[in-house]
Amino acid sequence: QVQLVESGGGLMQAGGSLRLSCAASGRTFSTYIMGWFRQAPGKEREFVAAISSGGGSRYYANSVKGRFIISRDNAKNTVYLQMNSLKPEDTAVYYCTAKRGGWDNPSARYDYWGQGTQVTVSS
């Protein structure tokens, strides 16, 4: 089992940047596919980005492609989400997620979730 703790959220003006971090517990972090999801008020939770266990593969939602970058440091048990060119529609609670298994469906079926961190983008 893995426990996830997000940090780095906050208030930012449109066009700005933020970097979210997610620290994972345990000694098997490098075996997990890691992902980020978000949930805006009144909307369903949606996939944002995922990275394979070794970091060699990444997958993004169309809405963030070209603006957000997911990365990981397996030595530090941490995954990051660099968010650039932020838009008001990026406002949401962002969740870090983890799962084991293959890279066949990186946008779904995650087993572990963090508590979330709020990101607010003002216009």
Secondary structure, 3 states (H helix, E strand, C coil): CCCEEEECCEEEECCCCEEEEEEECCCCHHHCEEEEEEECCCCCCEEEEEECCCCCCEEECCCCCCCEEEEEECCCCEEEEEECCCCHHHCEEEEEEEECCCCCCCCCCCCEECCCEEEEEEC
